[in-house]
Every structure is written in C-alpha cells, then in structure tokens.
Amino acid sequence: MKYLVISDIHGNLEALEATLKASPSYDRVLVLGDLVGYGADPNDVINRVRALPTAAIIRGNHDKVSVGIDGVDRFNPIARKALEWTITRLTTDNLKWLTELPRGPVRVDELAEICHGAPYDEDQYVFDHAEALRAIHSAQRPLCLYGHTHVPAVYTLKKSQPQDGRSHLQRGDILDCTAPAHDAPFHLTFNSDSKYLVNCGSVGQPRDGDPRAAYGVLDTTANAIVLMRTSYDLAAAMTKIVAAGLPEVLALRLKAGR
C-alpha cells in the first residue's frame, strides 16, 4: 500500500493541487490536520480533500477553532484574524464535516498511526529531543506520523537488546534526529529494531526556509517513506490572501517559507 501523507494545508489550494499533481502514484491519502487557517481558500481545500481516497484523516488546532471546539484566545493576533475570517467563510456543510473529524492519534495499520501534534496531546508542538522522546514512547505503532510544526523532521529510536535477546524500548535509549535537506528527496527505510516519529512538513505553509510544498509518500510494501517538495503558484496564493483582506504578512511568510 502506498499512502500520500499531507498535513497543514491551511487553506492553500495552489499548494495542495501542486502536491497532488506532483505526487507519485499512491493508493490512499493520510491527512494530518489543519486544512484551514491562514490561506484564502478554506472551502475549496476542504472540498478537494473530501474528494480524495483518504485512509485516515484527523483534525488540527486550526480546524478545531474554526468550528468552535476551541477558542481563539491562545492564538497570536494575526492567526486569530485569519481564523475569524475563515469562520465567516466556511459553508454549513464544511463546518459540519470539520466538526466530525476525529482527534489523533488514529491507527492506520500495523505499521503506522497519525497525529497532529503528539500522540499524547494533539496540540503539543514537537520541536526538541525531550518532546520527541515522550511522543515516540507514547506511540502505539512503530511509525508515528505527525504535523503541526510545519518543519520536516525524522526521529529514530533504536530498541535496546538486553541479555535475554528480546528487543524492547527503555528510557535510556538514544534518539537520533535528522533534518531532511532541501535539495533532494529524503528516503528512509524502517528497521524492525527501531521506532520512528516522522514529520513530512507542511503542504500549505512551510516554516523551514523552503517555500515549496512538503509532503511524503509511505510505502508499506517497501517498508519505507520518502519526504518530498514541490513548487507551486506562490504568486497566486499570495495574491488571494491580500485580495481577501487577510493580513499581508501571511502572504509574505509564504514567500519566505517561515
């Protein structure tokens, strides 16, 4: 089975369409939350995602606020304004659909599960080793795919080998972190003696200095995942944001990839 892994689209239709066009052949899609917020096309993005052959999909923090599950108080003024704008634009049908999205983690199969922030807290940002270690220990599958940070990252925790020969995880195990390079796809093959926490990056608003849309392709037959990037019509997405009356900084940060 081949899964297209997408996260944090944030109302960026141009980035989503480019990702779907650039993606190698896949069977099903995994969506890791935050379909809306920041971008100018929340309804079109939702409609496009709803038409995809999804295997699993979960909500993100912006999705929750857009449907009233959470409030806007914890967001900065710019994000708050974008969410308030989004709330007034969503159709009744799409509001209902967003409301019914499950929280993570959600099991995909025997290999993988998906969450938005972390397996133990859907709103937790995983940026450092301590947070990643807690997340990977709380994951119920060998591979946990997460989003929320908008930054691609791969954490690998190798299981210890005690004297009885049985492999298991211990709190003292060493966690390795890899930041995928911008200039080439990142290939990772899974080993049975390790657990993995993987962020494929953001489709609609990357924050690692590379403005291209980020996504992944998980191949369970090959027991591997590839993290990729693709360019999209950045100018069109930026123009839509400004024309919608959203804060101009949201357009500028798309260009900067921050």
ROTORNU-567719 format. One line per 8 residues: their letters; for each residue x, z, y of N, C-alpha, C, O, CB. Coordinates in steps of 0.02 Angstrom, whole numbers, plus 50000, padded with zeros to 5 digits. Each point is the difference from the previous one (the first is absolute). Glycine has a CB too. Example, Ala and Ser with C-alpha at 12.3 -4.5 7.8 and 13.67 -1.06 7.14 Angstrom:
BEGIN
as) 50660/50390/49716/49955/50000/50059/50045/50000/50060/50052/50033/49999/49853/50029/49942 | 50077/49902/50112/50042/50003/50059/49961/50037/50055/50025/50008/50055/50034/49884/49913
This chain:
BEGIN
mkylvisd) 50042/50000/49940/49958/50000/50060/50044/50000/50062/50048/50038/50005/49861/50023/49933 | 50073/49896/50110/50035/49999/50064/49953/50024/50055/49944/49975/50007/50129/49929/49954 | 49950/50146/50076/49961/50028/50055/50033/49984/50067/50060/50010/50008/49900/50082/49917 | 50001/49883/50122/50022/49996/50069/49988/50068/50032/49944/50026/49997/50031/49848/50009 | 50076/50155/50024/49995/50067/50030/50002/49993/50076/50049/49977/50029/50008/50076/49870 | 49887/49967/50133/49996/49995/50073/49976/50066/50029/49960/50036/49970/50017/49841/50023 | 50049/50140/50066/49983/50063/50032/50003/49993/50076/50036/49957/50026/50007/50106/49874 | 49920/49980/50135/50005/50005/50073/49993/49932/50034/50046/49977/50036/50027/50123/49949
ihgnleal) 49871/49868/50004/49986/49935/50030/49982/50008/50074/50019/49959/50042/49942/49997/49846 | 50003/50096/50127/49984/50020/50069/49970/49944/50043/50023/49987/50056/50070/50094/49934 | 49856/49887/49983/49964/49951/50040/50039/49938/50019/49980/49965/50047/49956/50129/49994 | 50119/49893/49926/50042/49942/50016/49984/49943/49951/50031/49995/49947/50061/50081/50099 | 49860/49883/49972/49978/49947/49955/50055/49948/49988/50008/49976/49944/49875/50042/50097 | 50154/49965/50011/50053/49949/49993/50052/50022/49948/50022/49961/49959/49960/50004/50160 | 50037/50099/49884/50049/50025/49953/49972/50002/49929/50035/49983/49952/50016/50086/50139 | 49886/49950/49902/49969/50001/49933/49996/49930/49971/50018/49990/49942/49916/50111/50091
eatlkasp) 50042/49851/50005/49994/49932/49974/50068/49971/49981/50006/49966/49949/49892/50018/50122 | 50152/50029/49969/50067/49975/49985/50027/50032/49936/50032/49967/49960/49990/50015/50162 | 49964/50081/49868/50022/50035/49940/49966/49971/49938/50033/49988/49950/49986/50116/50117 | 49917/49885/49937/49963/49972/49943/50025/49929/49984/50003/49981/49942/49897/50090/50088 | 50116/49892/50022/50025/49931/49990/50070/49999/49971/50016/49958/49959/49912/50005/50135 | 50114/50084/49928/50070/50001/49979/50011/50032/49932/50051/49988/49967/49980/50017/50151 | 49921/50034/49860/50009/50038/49938/50005/49955/49939/49963/49951/49995/49974/50143/50057 | 50108/49922/49902/50001/49965/49937/49935/50011/49963/49959/50042/50021/50167/49970/49972
sydrvlvl) 49863/49953/49954/49938/50008/49963/49992/50072/49977/50048/50033/49980/49960/49848/49982 | 49931/50144/50042/49985/50068/49979/49931/50001/49968/49960/49955/50010/50112/50094/50082 | 49915/50003/49870/49936/50007/49965/49951/50043/50040/49942/49981/50008/50118/50006/49883 | 49963/50069/50133/49957/50047/50036/50037/50027/50061/50061/49989/50007/49878/50041/49886 | 50025/50006/50150/50029/50026/50061/49992/50076/50003/49949/50027/49980/50026/49864/50079 | 50077/50142/49965/49999/50072/50013/50003/50010/50075/50045/49974/50033/50011/50053/49856 | 49895/50009/50139/49996/50011/50073/50007/50074/50014/49960/50041/49976/49965/49857/50038 | 50127/50120/50025/50019/50070/50008/49975/50031/50066/50029/50050/50023/50070/49925/49907
gdlvgyga) 49849/49997/50099/49968/50032/50057/50021/49976/50068/50048/49962/50007/49943/50133/49921 | 49973/49929/50122/50007/49981/50070/49990/49925/50011/50046/49964/50019/50033/50132/49996 | 49861/49883/49972/49981/49931/50013/49989/49989/50074/50009/49945/50025/49938/50047/49862 | 50034/50061/50149/49982/49993/50070/50043/50044/50045/50043/50038/49976/49840/49935/49990 | 50105/50022/50100/50039/50037/50049/50056/49956/50028/50033/49965/49963/49940/50143/49977 | 50037/49894/50125/50052/49964/50036/49984/49926/50012/50004/49977/50057/50077/50103/49893 | 49900/49883/49999/49991/49928/50005/49930/49980/50024/49954/50042/50002/50130/49946/49909 | 49909/49948/50105/49939/49975/50033/49949/49971/49952/49947/49977/50023/50123/50000/50075
dpndvinr) 49943/50022/49837/49955/49968/49953/49979/50046/49943/50010/49983/49941/50043/49909/50088 | 49918/50166/49985/49983/50046/49946/49948/49972/49951/50008/50008/49939/50018/50084/50139 | 49922/49876/49947/49949/49974/49955/50026/49942/49958/49985/49996/49940/49929/50039/50142 | 50124/49920/49949/50026/49943/49962/50049/50022/49946/50001/49972/49945/49984/49956/50157 | 50055/50123/49913/50046/50026/49950/49962/50032/49942/50015/49987/49942/50071/50033/50147 | 49864/50020/49927/49960/50032/49947/49965/49947/49957/50001/50004/49939/49982/50096/50134 | 49987/49850/49959/49966/49947/49962/50048/49963/49955/49983/49982/49944/49935/50006/50149 | 50143/50000/49931/50050/49965/49960/50021/50042/49940/50007/49974/49945/50033/49966/50157
vralptaa) 49971/50124/49910/50020/50044/49945/49943/50008/49949/50013/50002/49940/50064/50059/50138 | 49863/49944/49946/49943/50007/49954/49992/49940/49954/49973/50007/49945/49970/50063/50141 | 50082/49873/49935/49994/49939/49960/50057/49993/49949/49998/49956/49957/49945/49990/50139 | 50107/50098/49908/50058/49996/49955/49984/50031/49932/49956/50042/49995/50120/49961/50104 | 49960/49975/49849/49991/50030/49934/50038/50067/49994/50052/50003/49968/49934/49881/49982 | 49988/50167/50081/50036/50064/50002/49994/50037/49934/49947/50002/49968/50032/50004/50155 | 50077/50024/49857/50000/50044/49941/49991/50072/50021/49970/50039/49964/50105/49881/49977 | 49950/50098/50119/49992/50067/50027/50008/49997/50075/50041/49962/50026/50001/50091/49867
iirgnhdk) 49920/49988/50142/50004/50003/50073/49983/50071/50022/49956/50032/49972/50012/49845/50039 | 50068/50147/50039/49988/50067/50026/49996/49999/50076/50018/49950/50032/50042/50099/49868 | 49918/50005/50129/49994/50005/50072/50065/50025/50031/50041/50031/49967/49836/49991/50021 | 50131/49964/50077/50055/50028/50039/49973/50045/50054/49939/50006/50008/50131/49893/49968 | 49973/50131/50062/49978/50047/50052/49962/49965/50056/49953/50028/50027/50144/50044/49946 | 49922/49866/50045/49963/49964/50051/49931/49979/49974/49952/49999/50038/50157/49960/50010 | 49887/50025/49889/49935/49983/49970/49953/50060/50004/49941/49993/50016/50115/49924/49907 | 49970/50142/50062/49959/50061/50001/49974/50014/50070/49941/50018/50008/50126/50028/49898
vsvgidgv) 49974/49947/50144/49978/50014/50068/49949/49948/50023/49952/50017/50035/50160/50035/49990 | 49897/49886/49954/49955/49947/50021/49929/50010/49976/49952/49975/50030/50144/49949/49970 | 49896/50113/49945/49933/50011/49973/49976/50071/50011/49947/50020/49975/50076/49893/49940 | 50015/50127/50122/49978/50067/50017/50016/50055/49950/49977/50056/50008/49936/49888/50052 | 50126/50040/49889/50020/50051/49951/50049/50050/50032/49997/50060/49987/49985/49858/49919 | 50062/50056/50136/50046/50041/50040/49991/49984/50074/49971/49949/50018/50112/50054/49886 | 49941/50042/50138/49997/49989/50072/50064/49968/50027/50049/49993/49964/49873/50103/50045 | 50076/49886/50054/50057/49965/50032/50049/50049/50032/50051/49978/50028/49875/49924/49992
drfnpiar) 50061/50162/49976/50039/50049/50037/50075/49999/49983/50041/50013/50043/49857/50057/49961 | 50119/49915/49934/50070/50003/49978/50039/49937/50019/50060/49997/49988/49904/50076/49919 | 50003/49877/50121/50033/49937/50016/50025/50000/50072/49971/50033/50044/49957/49909/49873 | 50126/50020/50095/50025/49994/50069/49950/49958/50040/49957/49967/49972/50164/50042/49989 | 49884/49993/50106/49950/49966/50042/49992/49925/49986/49944/49974/50003/50083/50110/50083 | 50027/49882/49898/49996/49928/49987/49963/49986/49935/49955/49958/49998/50152/50025/50065 | 49912/50053/49884/49966/49992/49936/49926/50020/50006/49957/49969/49969/50152/50052/49970 | 49878/50032/50100/49932/50023/50009/49957/49947/50034/49943/49988/49980/50099/50130/50028
kalewtit) 49986/49850/50043/49962/49948/50035/49985/49942/49953/49945/49972/50001/50108/50062/50108 | 49996/49947/49850/49990/49946/49953/49946/50017/49949/49959/49958/49982/50160/50007/50033 | 49880/50097/49962/49950/50022/49952/49930/50002/50032/49951/49979/49969/50137/50088/49970 | 49908/49958/50121/49936/50001/50035/49972/49930/50009/49940/49988/49994/50095/50118/50065 | 50010/49847/49957/49980/49929/50006/49976/49974/49932/49949/49966/49996/50134/50017/50098 | 49954/50032/49853/49983/49977/49933/49931/50025/49978/49961/49963/49972/50161/50034/50000 | 49865/50066/50041/49936/50030/49980/49941/49962/50029/49949/49992/49967/50107/50120/50026 | 49951/49864/50069/49945/49965/50032/49992/49928/49975/49949/49968/50013/50068/50104/50088
rlttdnlk) 50034/49902/49864/49998/49930/49978/49979/49992/49927/49976/49947/49981/50112/50030/50102 | 49922/50073/49876/49986/49993/49929/49926/49988/49986/49957/50033/50030/50141/50040/49945 | 49887/49881/49980/49930/49987/49982/49974/50058/49957/50039/50038/49971/49981/49837/50033 | 49915/50131/49993/49969/50053/49960/50020/49994/49927/50013/50051/49967/49890/49951/50112 | 50100/49938/49896/50019/49989/49930/50072/50020/49987/50016/50032/49950/49901/49875/50043 | 50128/50075/50053/50070/50018/49991/50013/50074/50010/50043/50029/49967/49987/49857/50070 | 49932/50146/50007/50004/50072/50007/49982/50035/49935/50034/50047/49978/49938/49943/50143 | 49975/49988/49848/49978/50029/49937/50053/49989/49946/50015/50046/49961/49865/49934/50071
wltelprg) 50148/49960/49966/50051/49985/49949/50062/50042/50010/50027/50027/49951/49929/49856/50042 | 50067/50125/50069/50058/50042/50014/49987/50072/49981/50044/50034/49973/49988/49889/50120 | 49908/50101/49921/49982/50069/49985/50005/50014/49925/50017/50056/49981/49907/49945/50118 | 50063/49950/49861/49998/50010/49927/50068/49990/49967/50006/50008/49939/49877/49955/50064 | 50169/50020/50036/50066/49992/49970/50024/50068/49974/49993/50051/50034/50034/49852/50043 | 50003/50099/49863/50023/50064/49973/50065/50023/50033/50037/49960/50029/49909/50011/49863 | 50067/50093/50104/50064/50027/50022/50050/49993/49943/49981/49998/49941/49962/50084/50138 | 50120/49913/49938/50051/49997/49949/50020/50070/49978/49982/50048/50033/50060/49845/50014
pvrvdela) 49994/50114/49898/50025/49945/49959/49947/49972/49952/49955/50036/49978/50159/50014/50031 | 49893/49886/49977/49957/49966/49952/50044/49967/49947/50048/49965/50016/49863/50015/50072 | 50073/50033/49850/50038/49970/49944/49985/49926/49994/49942/49979/50003/50057/50132/49937 | 50053/49849/50051/49992/49928/49989/50002/49985/49926/49955/49967/49973/50098/50009/50138 | 50000/50048/49855/50008/49991/49928/50049/50053/49976/50011/50050/50034/49966/49824/49973 | 50052/50116/49934/50046/50050/49973/50066/50003/50039/50035/50051/49997/49914/49930/49891 | 50067/49966/50148/50062/49999/50039/49992/50029/50069/50042/50039/50023/49992/49862/49913 | 49912/50080/50099/49997/50011/50072/49938/50037/50024/49947/49999/49969/50119/49898/50042
eichgapy) 49943/50135/50046/49945/50028/50039/50013/49983/50073/50057/49985/50019/49924/50110/49897 | 49967/49909/50126/50008/49985/50071/49975/50058/50042/49952/50035/49981/50037/49842/49995 | 50043/50133/50081/49976/50049/50049/50016/49972/50069/50037/49952/50007/49980/50146/49913 | 49954/49933/50131/50015/49976/50068/50061/50037/50028/50050/49969/50017/49828/50005/50002 | 50118/50092/49985/50056/50039/50025/50043/50027/49945/50058/49980/49992/49874/50049/50106 | 50041/50018/49863/50035/50030/49944/49949/50019/49947/49941/50008/50017/50153/50035/50058 | 49926/49964/49862/49952/50018/49948/49966/50067/50011/49943/50010/49980/50125/49924/49941 | 49967/50112/50113/49973/50067/50011/49962/50006/50066/49966/50050/50011/50127/49994/49920
dedqyvfd) 49913/49906/50113/49966/50001/50065/49998/49930/50027/50051/49971/50018/49988/50147/50005 | 49902/49854/49981/49993/49929/50021/50024/49987/50071/50012/49942/50018/49892/50050/49904 | 50102/50060/50119/50021/49992/50069/50073/50018/50012/50024/49996/50057/49860/50027/49975 | 50152/49996/49916/50070/50022/50008/50046/49939/50008/49997/49953/49962/49979/50151/49970 | 50068/49899/50118/50051/49948/50008/50060/50017/49957/50025/50056/50002/49936/49920/50116 | 50062/49977/49842/50059/50009/49959/50058/49963/50033/50007/49939/49993/49924/50073/49900 | 50111/50026/50142/50056/49971/50036/50068/50024/49975/50050/49965/50010/49876/50026/50087 | 50078/50068/49871/50065/50026/49981/50000/50021/49926/49949/49995/49965/50069/50044/50152
haealrai) 50040/49983/49860/50009/50016/49929/49955/50057/49977/49974/49999/49945/50143/49961/50064 | 49875/50091/50034/49959/50057/49981/49927/49980/49988/49970/50020/49950/50106/50055/50115 | 49897/49884/49980/49932/49976/49993/49993/49954/49940/49952/50003/49962/50031/50008/50161 | 50067/49945/49868/49999/49954/49944/50005/50036/49933/49967/49981/49952/50085/49932/50121 | 49990/50139/49924/50008/50037/49938/49935/50034/49981/49980/49999/49942/50141/50018/50084 | 49846/50013/50023/49935/50032/49985/49949/49949/49978/49961/50012/49954/50065/50077/50130 | 49974/49853/49948/49952/49947/49982/50012/49974/49930/49953/49991/49961/50039/49978/50159 | 50071/50019/49863/50015/49970/49935/49988/50049/49944/49982/49980/49944/50102/49946/50111
hsaqrplc) 49925/50139/49958/49986/50050/49949/49924/50009/49991/49978/50017/49945/50129/50041/50084 | 49855/49929/50023/49927/50008/49994/49966/49938/49973/49942/50003/49980/50063/50076/50115 | 50030/49865/49903/49971/49938/49974/49987/50006/49924/50039/50031/49964/50020/49903/50126 | 49887/50035/49887/49981/50004/49930/50021/49940/49960/49992/49998/49939/49913/50071/50095 | 50122/49881/49999/50022/49939/49966/50074/49988/50015/50026/50027/50048/49857/49924/49959 | 50151/50009/49951/50071/49986/50012/50013/49968/50069/50053/50010/50029/49961/49977/49849 | 49937/49974/50147/50008/49967/50065/49943/50020/50045/49941/49994/49982/50117/49909/49964 | 49959/50122/50113/49950/50014/50051/50013/49955/50060/50055/50001/50029/49933/50120/49933
lyghthvp) 49963/49839/50056/50004/49955/50057/49965/50033/50059/49943/50023/49993/50062/49875/49932 | 50029/50105/50132/49970/50033/50058/50012/49959/50063/50039/49953/50001/49979/50158/49945 | 49947/49908/50108/50007/49965/50064/50008/50049/50057/50041/50046/49996/49890/49860/49959 | 50030/50084/50099/49994/50047/50055/50058/50000/50049/49989/50006/50061/49944/50063/49862 | 50129/49926/50054/50058/50003/50045/50016/49932/50031/50033/49998/50052/50012/50095/49880 | 49931/49853/50038/50014/49931/50023/50074/49981/49991/50023/49953/50031/49883/50059/50052 | 50129/50024/49876/50072/49989/49989/50013/49992/49925/49985/50046/49961/50044/50020/50144 | 49998/49877/49873/50016/49992/49929/50052/50051/49977/50048/50014/50036/49925/49864/49973
avytlkks) 50016/50149/49932/50047/50049/49973/49990/50005/49925/49945/49992/49974/50056/50073/50134 | 50054/49949/49857/49998/50008/49927/50036/50065/49982/50060/50007/50014/49936/49867/49968 | 49969/50172/49987/50029/50062/49975/50000/49999/49924/49950/49983/49969/50011/50080/50135 | 50096/49955/49867/50006/50002/49928/50023/50069/49977/50050/50026/50025/49977/49851/49974 | 49936/50152/49955/50017/50066/49973/50014/49992/49925/49954/49987/49961/49976/50073/50127 | 50133/49948/49893/50018/49992/49930/49987/50065/49962/50018/50054/50023/50068/49861/50007 | 49882/50080/49914/49985/50058/49959/50063/50029/49969/50046/49963/49983/49840/49990/49994 | 50117/50112/50017/50057/50033/49969/49997/49992/49924/49946/49988/49972/50061/50094/50123
qpqdgrsh) 50049/49926/49873/50004/49995/49927/50025/50066/49971/50060/50009/49993/49961/49866/50015 | 49934/50171/49976/50022/50064/49972/50028/49993/49930/49998/49946/49971/49916/50110/50098 | 50111/49998/49904/50034/49998/49935/49953/49980/49944/50022/49973/49949/50056/50114/50092 | 49858/49927/49966/49954/49981/49946/49984/49926/50000/49964/49976/49956/49987/50138/50050 | 50077/49849/50043/49992/49927/50001/49937/49975/50032/49991/49940/50008/50076/50060/49891 | 49888/50046/50119/49937/49979/50031/50008/49995/50076/50023/50047/50032/49912/50007/49874 | 50046/49889/50121/50008/49988/50071/49943/50032/50038/49941/49991/49982/50121/49902/49996 | 49953/50143/50076/49948/50028/50042/50027/50011/50070/50060/49999/50013/49886/50055/49887
lqrgdild) 50007/49958/50146/50019/50010/50070/50014/50074/50014/49964/50043/49975/49969/49857/50057 | 50117/50113/50008/50016/50066/50022/50009/50000/50076/50014/49948/50030/50040/50079/49859 | 49936/50031/50142/50005/50005/50072/50070/49984/50026/50008/49981/50058/49902/50103/49939 | 50140/49922/49961/50067/49986/50022/50022/49928/49992/50057/49983/50016/49969/50133/49956 | 49930/49842/50004/50017/49930/49990/50016/49967/50067/49974/50019/50052/49954/49977/49845 | 50116/49953/50100/50023/49966/50061/49953/49942/50016/49983/49959/49958/50136/50074/50017 | 49861/49965/50089/49956/49947/50024/50041/49949/50039/50035/50018/50047/49866/50062/49957 | 50094/49858/49976/50036/49946/50034/49952/49962/50045/49943/49985/49981/50138/50005/49923
ctapahda) 49941/49994/50157/49959/49963/50048/50033/49934/50018/50060/49998/50014/49894/50110/50031 | 50007/49839/49955/50024/49934/50020/49955/49971/50054/49939/49999/49993/50110/49982/49892 | 49982/49996/50169/49963/49966/50053/50011/49925/49990/50055/49975/50014/49957/50123/50067 | 49938/49864/49897/50009/49929/49987/50025/49962/50062/49976/50012/50055/49933/49996/49860 | 50138/49947/50075/50027/49960/50055/49948/49950/50024/49954/49982/49963/50162/50031/49991 | 49891/49964/50108/49953/49954/50030/50011/49928/49977/49954/49959/50002/50038/50117/50095 | 50070/49908/49883/50018/49930/49992/49983/49969/49932/50011/49940/49991/50078/50083/50089 | 49885/50016/49873/49986/49972/49934/49948/50043/49965/49994/50059/50015/50122/49893/49978
pfhltfns) 49846/50019/49960/49954/50041/49960/50038/50055/49963/50057/49990/49979/49865/49910/50009 | 50045/50156/50003/50030/50056/49964/49969/50004/49931/49939/50008/49993/50083/50055/50115 | 50020/49932/49840/49977/50002/49931/50016/50067/49969/50055/50026/50006/49960/49849/49984 | 49936/50154/49976/50009/50064/49965/49969/49996/49931/49941/49985/49992/50059/50077/50117 | 50042/49951/49840/49975/50005/49931/49996/50073/49980/50047/50038/50012/50003/49849/49959 | 49895/50132/49999/49989/50070/49984/50032/50019/49933/50000/49961/49952/49893/50035/50113 | 50135/50063/49933/50029/50029/49939/49955/50055/49975/49968/50035/50039/50149/49936/49998 | 49881/50038/49898/49957/50050/49970/50023/50071/50014/49962/50048/49992/50009/49870/49920
dskylvnc) 50093/50090/50109/50027/50067/50012/49994/50021/50073/50033/50047/50021/50044/49935/49884 | 49881/49982/50135/49995/50015/50071/49928/49998/50024/49956/49970/49968/50158/49983/50049 | 49874/50079/50040/49937/49994/50036/50014/49968/50068/50055/50006/50027/49895/50095/49913 | 50000/49864/50087/50011/49961/50061/49944/50012/50051/49941/50007/49984/50119/49907/49947 | 49962/50088/50132/49955/50004/50057/50018/49941/50045/50055/49998/50027/49933/50131/49966 | 49966/49825/50015/50016/49937/50034/49950/49985/50057/49940/50002/49990/50110/49955/49903 | 49978/50029/50165/49961/49977/50057/50019/49928/50014/50057/49985/50015/49937/50132/50034 | 49957/49838/49945/50013/49928/50011/49999/49981/50073/50013/49942/50017/49937/50036/49873
gsvgqprd) 50035/50070/50155/49998/49985/50071/49931/49981/50023/49952/50002/49962/50165/49962/50032 | 49877/50019/50069/49936/49984/50032/49990/49925/50008/50045/49965/50022/49959/50145/50038 | 49936/49868/49922/49983/49930/50013/49991/49987/50074/50028/49953/50028/49916/50041/49860 | 50017/50049/50145/49978/49985/50068/50037/50032/50057/49991/49980/50057/49904/50005/49891 | 50147/50065/50037/50038/50032/50054/50064/50032/49973/50004/50061/49998/49888/49959/50065 | 50157/49940/49918/50064/50028/49975/50034/50042/50054/49995/49986/50059/50017/49915/49865 | 50025/50150/50053/50034/50044/50047/50073/50011/49980/50029/50053/50013/49863/50003/50011 | 50138/49895/49944/50070/50006/49980/50044/49951/50039/50057/49987/49979/49907/50050/49908
gdpraayg) 50011/49937/50168/50039/49954/50041/49993/49927/49980/50029/49956/50032/50048/50136/49985 | 49887/49894/49930/49988/49932/49978/49925/49985/50010/49959/50030/49966/50137/49975/49948 | 49886/49950/50131/49930/49989/50015/49961/49962/49947/49939/49996/50003/50094/50004/50114 | 50001/49973/49834/49965/49962/49948/49957/50046/49956/50016/50059/49991/50077/49858/50009 | 49853/50055/49974/49956/50038/49956/50037/50019/49936/50039/49960/49973/49860/49980/50074 | 50089/50121/49929/50033/50024/49940/49949/50012/49945/49944/50022/50013/50146/50032/50056 | 49930/49930/49869/49955/50009/49943/50041/50003/49936/50061/49992/50002/49845/49948/50059 | 50062/50070/49883/50035/50003/49937/49961/49964/49945/49940/49988/50007/50111/50120/50027
vldttana) 49984/49875/49913/49969/49972/49940/50023/50041/49940/50060/50000/49983/49934/49883/50069 | 49960/50151/49916/50014/50041/49941/49984/49961/49937/49943/49978/49992/50034/50128/50074 | 50072/49886/49891/49991/49964/49937/50006/50049/49943/50056/50021/49983/49990/49871/50067 | 49899/50127/49920/50002/50051/49947/50028/49971/49934/50024/50038/49959/49879/50019/50095 | 50093/49879/49938/50029/49969/49940/50076/50002/50003/50033/50014/49951/49867/49911/50037 | 50128/50060/50071/50072/50002/50010/50024/50070/50016/50061/50012/50004/49935/49870/50036 | 49957/50164/49970/50018/50070/50017/50042/50002/50064/50052/50033/50002/49943/49998/49876 | 49982/49933/50173/50041/49993/50061/49955/49990/50060/49941/49984/49994/50153/49966/49940
ivlmrtsy) 49935/50060/50125/49966/49987/50063/50048/49965/50048/50060/50012/49998/49865/50090/49986 | 50047/49855/50058/50039/49965/50050/49969/50014/50069/49940/49991/50009/50094/49918/49908 | 50007/50113/50130/49978/50012/50069/50020/49940/50042/50057/49978/49999/49954/50148/49988 | 49940/49846/50050/50010/49937/50035/49978/50005/50073/49967/50048/50020/50018/49891/49873 | 50035/50011/50147/49978/49992/50069/49978/49929/50012/50023/49953/49966/50057/50138/50072 | 49875/49900/50011/49981/49933/50020/49983/49999/50074/49973/50048/50027/49984/49928/49857 | 50060/49969/50149/49983/49992/50070/49926/49982/50007/49969/49975/49953/50150/49988/50073 | 49853/50050/50033/49931/49981/50013/49994/49982/50074/50048/50005/50038/49909/50071/49869
dlaaamtk) 49983/49903/50113/49989/49979/50069/49996/50062/50045/49946/50023/50018/49993/49872/49943 | 50119/50130/50056/50006/50061/50040/49968/49991/50069/49966/50045/50024/50139/49984/49915 | 49905/49913/50092/49974/49988/50067/49923/50004/50000/49971/50027/50046/50129/49901/49980 | 49870/50044/49922/49926/50002/49997/49975/50071/49993/49951/50019/50033/50050/49867/49915 | 50031/50153/50010/49979/50070/49990/50008/50040/50065/49957/50041/50017/50075/49952/49861 | 50023/49995/50157/50012/50036/50063/49949/49980/50053/49975/50042/50037/50148/49963/49935 | 49863/49931/50032/49952/49976/50050/49931/50030/49988/49965/50017/50048/50100/49876/49962 | 49915/50112/49927/49934/50029/49984/49995/50073/50021/49949/50022/50025/50043/49899/49879
ivaaglpe) 50062/50116/50087/50000/50071/50018/49990/50008/50075/49959/50041/50022/50117/49984/49883 | 49960/49936/50135/49994/50004/50073/49931/49977/50023/49969/50031/50043/50155/49950/49967 | 49852/49964/49960/49935/49972/50019/49943/50047/49984/49948/50000/50033/50098/49886/49949 | 49963/50155/49966/49948/50048/49980/49997/50061/50045/49954/50041/49995/50061/49920/49888 | 50034/50045/50161/50002/50057/50045/50034/50061/49969/49996/50055/50027/49901/49903/50024 | 50137/50032/49894/50038/50054/49968/50066/50010/50039/50021/49955/50036/49928/50018/49850 | 50082/50085/50107/50063/50013/50037/50053/49946/49985/50012/49984/49942/49963/50139/50055 | 50056/49851/50056/50050/49946/49992/50059/50022/49957/50031/49959/49967/49935/49997/50144
vlalrlka) 50049/50109/49889/50056/50024/49960/49990/49986/49926/50049/49994/49964/49971/50094/50122 | 49918/49907/49891/49987/49986/49930/50021/49928/49983/50021/49987/49944/49883/50094/50057 | 50092/49875/50047/50025/49931/49990/50075/49999/50002/50032/49966/49959/49864/49987/50093 | 50134/50082/49995/50072/50000/50008/50036/50031/49940/50054/49977/49980/49930/50029/50143 | 49985/50045/49847/50033/50031/49943/49998/49956/49938/50042/50006/49956/49928/50106/50091 | 49980/49844/49949/50000/49951/49945/50062/49956/50004/50033/49987/49950/49840/50013/50049 | 50142/49977/50061/50058/49957/50011/50065/50036/49984/50048/49969/49975/49888/49969/50112 | 50067/50126/49929/50061/50039/49988/50005/50025/49929/50054/50020/49978/49943/50015/50141
gr) 49948/49963/49844/50001/50028/49932/50010/50075/50001/50034/50027/49956/50010/49865/50002 | 49927/50142/50091/50008/50073/50007/49933/50035/50009/49999/50061/50007/50114/49920/50043
